Amino acid sequence: KENGVLIAWEKSAESDLLGYNIYRVGAGRPEKLNNEPLRETSFLDTEPGNARYVSYYITAVDASGNESGPSRELVITLRE
């Protein structure tokens, strides 16, 4: 947490995969954290905020720009 929250996921097997979008959910509203689809299978959120909990989900984007449905949300405890 000192340097941020590192999120990692398994690579999609889709042949036309362009990359991934990562979303942080705070106060019930998702916020996309990347401008362009990520090619990597990990992301470091250096500004997770001050909430007690934060959650994330990932989507896959294909070469045509179609975005998949969200992955299961991952909930992180930032402070006790």
C-alpha positions as CSV (number, residue, x, y, z in Angstrom):
1,K,0.0,0.0,0.0
2,E,2.9,2.4,0.6
3,N,3.7,2.5,-3.1
4,G,0.2,1.7,-4.3
5,V,-1.9,-1.3,-5.0
6,L,-0.6,-3.9,-7.5
7,I,-3.3,-5.7,-9.4
8,A,-2.4,-8.7,-11.6
9,W,-4.5,-11.0,-13.8
10,E,-4.2,-13.9,-16.2
11,K,-3.8,-13.2,-19.9
12,S,-6.8,-13.6,-22.1
13,A,-6.6,-16.4,-24.7
14,E,-8.5,-14.4,-27.3
15,S,-6.6,-14.1,-30.6
16,D,-7.8,-10.6,-31.4
17,L,-7.0,-9.1,-27.9
18,L,-5.8,-5.5,-28.0
19,G,-5.4,-5.1,-24.2
20,Y,-7.1,-4.5,-20.9
21,N,-8.9,-1.7,-19.1
22,I,-8.7,-1.4,-15.4
23,Y,-11.4,0.3,-13.2
24,R,-11.3,1.4,-9.6
25,V,-14.7,1.5,-7.9
26,G,-15.1,4.2,-5.2
27,A,-18.3,5.4,-3.7
28,G,-20.2,3.0,-6.0
29,R,-18.8,4.6,-9.2
30,P,-16.2,3.0,-11.5
31,E,-13.3,5.1,-12.8
32,K,-11.2,3.9,-15.7
33,L,-7.5,4.2,-14.7
34,N,-5.8,3.9,-18.1
35,N,-6.2,6.0,-21.2
36,E,-5.2,3.3,-23.7
37,P,-5.8,-0.5,-23.3
38,L,-2.9,-2.0,-21.3
39,R,-0.8,-4.7,-23.0
40,E,0.6,-5.9,-19.6
41,T,-1.2,-8.2,-17.2
42,S,-0.6,-6.1,-14.2
43,F,-1.2,-2.5,-13.1
44,L,0.1,-0.4,-10.1
45,D,-2.5,2.0,-8.8
46,T,-0.3,4.6,-7.1
47,E,-3.3,6.7,-5.9
48,P,-5.9,4.3,-4.5
49,G,-7.3,7.1,-2.3
50,N,-8.1,7.3,1.4
51,A,-11.0,5.0,1.8
52,R,-11.0,1.9,4.0
53,Y,-11.7,-0.4,1.1
54,V,-11.2,0.0,-2.7
55,S,-12.3,-2.4,-5.4
56,Y,-11.1,-3.1,-8.9
57,Y,-12.2,-4.9,-12.0
58,I,-10.7,-5.6,-15.4
59,T,-12.2,-5.7,-18.9
60,A,-10.6,-7.0,-22.1
61,V,-10.6,-5.0,-25.3
62,D,-10.4,-6.6,-28.8
63,A,-8.9,-5.1,-31.9
64,S,-12.2,-3.7,-33.0
65,G,-12.5,-1.8,-29.8
66,N,-15.2,-4.0,-28.2
67,E,-15.0,-4.2,-24.4
68,S,-15.8,-7.4,-22.5
69,G,-18.0,-7.5,-19.5
70,P,-16.2,-6.8,-16.2
71,S,-14.2,-9.4,-14.3
72,R,-15.2,-10.2,-10.8
73,E,-14.5,-7.3,-8.5
74,L,-11.4,-7.5,-6.3
75,V,-11.8,-5.8,-2.9
76,I,-8.7,-4.5,-1.2
77,T,-8.5,-3.3,2.5
78,L,-6.4,-0.2,2.5
79,R,-6.5,0.5,6.2
80,E,-7.9,-1.3,9.3
